Amino acid sequence: MTTTALLGTRCRERGASMSVAAALLMPCLILAGGLAVDGAQQARARREAHTLAAQASRAGCDEASAAQLVGMAGDGTARARQVAAVAPAGVTMSATVSRQGDLLTVRVSVTRATIVLSAIGVDAVHGHARASCRLVPR
């Protein structure tokens, strides 16, 4: 066998092994990219839940404290529910507002659709948050 024939065989084998390696690694790379993109979706859902819960509890306490200043009986839960009900576009959200004594608590759950991982059956990511404020009499 000549040297040229040996070099041609080696080159063909080496290219074939790279194709197999690339074919085996491609699903792993796609999965890693999906985890990065949809991990960012989950972080976004968690951040939105925290922001909505904080805004709603603050609005509820502000309204209740204003009512107390003028001598009215307002507990702030209606305003907190109203603020918590406003969801950003493309988001499924649920919120609960409760008041026990002088503590107003808002719990928010946000669900966002996945972008890449839906191909393997993970359709949504969730973010949960809770925020409280305490009404302090003056």
C-alpha positions as CSV (number, residue, x, y, z in Angstrom):
1,M,0.0,0.0,0.0
2,T,1.4,3.4,-0.9
3,T,1.7,6.4,1.5
4,T,-1.0,8.3,-0.3
5,A,-3.4,5.5,0.2
6,L,-2.7,5.3,3.9
7,L,-3.1,9.0,4.4
8,G,-6.4,9.0,2.5
9,T,-7.7,6.2,4.8
10,R,-6.7,8.0,7.9
11,C,-8.4,11.2,6.9
12,R,-11.6,9.5,6.1
13,E,-11.6,7.6,9.4
14,R,-10.8,10.8,11.4
15,G,-13.6,12.7,9.7
16,A,-16.1,9.9,10.5
17,S,-15.2,9.8,14.1
18,M,-15.7,13.6,14.4
19,S,-19.1,13.2,12.8
20,V,-20.1,10.6,15.4
21,A,-18.8,12.7,18.3
22,A,-20.7,15.8,17.0
23,A,-23.8,13.7,16.6
24,L,-23.5,12.4,20.2
25,L,-22.7,15.8,21.7
26,M,-25.4,17.8,19.8
27,P,-28.4,16.8,22.1
28,C,-26.3,17.6,25.1
29,L,-25.5,21.1,23.8
30,I,-29.1,21.7,22.9
31,L,-30.2,20.6,26.4
32,A,-27.6,22.8,28.0
33,G,-28.8,25.8,25.9
34,G,-32.4,24.9,26.9
35,L,-31.5,24.9,30.6
36,A,-29.8,28.3,30.3
37,V,-32.7,29.9,28.4
38,D,-35.5,28.4,30.5
39,G,-33.5,28.8,33.7
40,A,-33.6,32.5,32.8
41,Q,-37.4,32.2,32.3
42,Q,-37.7,30.7,35.8
43,A,-35.6,33.5,37.3
44,R,-37.8,36.0,35.6
45,A,-41.0,34.4,36.9
46,R,-39.5,34.4,40.5
47,R,-38.5,38.1,40.1
48,E,-42.0,39.0,38.8
49,A,-43.7,37.2,41.6
50,H,-41.5,39.0,44.2
51,T,-42.2,42.4,42.6
52,L,-45.9,41.8,42.4
53,A,-46.1,40.6,46.0
54,A,-44.1,43.5,47.3
55,Q,-46.1,46.1,45.4
56,A,-49.4,44.6,46.5
57,S,-48.5,44.4,50.2
58,R,-47.2,47.9,50.1
59,A,-50.3,49.2,48.4
60,G,-52.6,47.4,50.9
61,C,-50.7,48.8,53.9
62,D,-50.7,52.3,52.5
63,E,-54.4,52.2,52.0
64,A,-55.1,50.7,55.4
65,S,-52.8,53.3,57.1
66,A,-54.5,56.1,55.3
67,A,-57.9,54.8,56.4
68,Q,-56.7,54.7,60.0
69,L,-55.4,58.3,59.9
70,V,-58.9,59.6,59.1
71,G,-60.6,57.2,61.5
72,M,-62.1,54.8,59.1
73,A,-62.0,51.0,59.3
74,G,-60.0,49.9,56.2
75,D,-58.0,46.8,56.1
76,G,-56.2,47.3,52.8
77,T,-56.9,43.8,51.5
78,A,-59.1,45.1,48.6
79,R,-56.3,47.4,47.3
80,A,-53.7,44.7,47.7
81,R,-55.9,42.3,45.7
82,Q,-56.3,44.9,43.0
83,V,-52.6,45.5,42.7
84,A,-51.8,41.8,42.8
85,A,-54.3,41.0,40.1
86,V,-52.3,42.9,37.4
87,A,-50.2,40.4,35.6
88,P,-47.6,41.2,32.9
89,A,-48.4,40.0,29.3
90,G,-47.7,36.3,28.7
91,V,-47.8,35.3,32.4
92,T,-50.3,33.1,34.3
93,M,-50.5,34.3,37.8
94,S,-52.5,33.6,41.0
95,A,-52.4,35.7,44.2
96,T,-53.9,35.4,47.7
97,V,-54.2,38.2,50.2
98,S,-54.7,37.6,53.9
99,R,-54.8,39.8,57.0
100,Q,-54.3,38.6,60.5
101,G,-54.4,41.3,63.0
102,D,-52.0,44.0,61.9
103,L,-50.1,41.8,59.4
104,L,-51.1,41.9,55.7
105,T,-49.6,39.0,53.7
106,V,-49.7,38.6,49.9
107,R,-48.7,35.4,48.2
108,V,-48.1,35.3,44.5
109,S,-47.4,32.4,42.1
110,V,-46.3,33.2,38.5
111,T,-46.1,30.6,35.7
112,R,-44.2,31.2,32.5
113,A,-44.1,28.9,29.4
114,T,-40.7,27.4,28.6
115,I,-39.1,28.1,25.3
116,V,-36.7,25.2,24.6
117,L,-37.5,22.6,27.2
118,S,-41.0,22.2,26.0
119,A,-39.5,19.9,23.4
120,I,-38.8,17.3,26.1
121,G,-42.1,17.8,28.0
122,V,-41.3,20.6,30.5
123,D,-44.0,23.1,29.5
124,A,-43.8,25.7,32.3
125,V,-41.6,27.1,35.0
126,H,-42.9,28.6,38.3
127,G,-42.0,31.4,40.6
128,H,-43.4,31.9,44.1
129,A,-43.1,34.8,46.5
130,R,-44.6,36.1,49.7
131,A,-44.5,39.7,51.0
132,S,-45.9,41.0,54.3
133,C,-46.2,44.4,55.9
134,R,-47.3,45.3,59.4
135,L,-49.6,48.1,60.3
136,V,-48.2,50.0,63.2
137,P,-50.6,52.2,65.1
138,R,-49.3,55.7,65.8
